[in-house]
């Protein structure tokens, strides 16, 4: 996971990352994609009307842990199928 590059969706207006929040009171899981085109497919399928408000950002796997700590995320939500969507939740320790 450390040598991989991941793609994140970030709000252009305030710089926040797109997250998955199974519980409203938690900071949630950072939504990550394995490919740039998966992030685009996710936006176009599930948020086409607001897709222009997001930017796709690449992040090396070696920096993933520091982003999770800095923003206080519980873990990552890896989108394996952007069309359904199918998501795997992984907690960070």
C-alpha positions, 0 to 999 in steps of 0.5 A: 500500500505504501508504494501505490498512488491513490486518488482523492476527491477534494472540495475546491472551495475549502479544501476538505476531502470527500469522506464516508461517514457511517456514523454521523458523530465520527470524522469518518473514512477518507474516500480513496480511489486506485485510479484517476478515472475511477474518481471521475466515474464516481463523480459523474455517476453519483454527483454529476450536478456538483462534480465541478466543485471537486478536484482530483488529487493524487497521494502517494501511499507513503503519505496516507497515514499522515493525512489520516492523522492530520485530518483525524479520519478513522481510516480509509474507504477504498472504492473498488467499484465506482458505479455501484459503489462498492467500498471497503472500509479499513480502520487506521490504528 
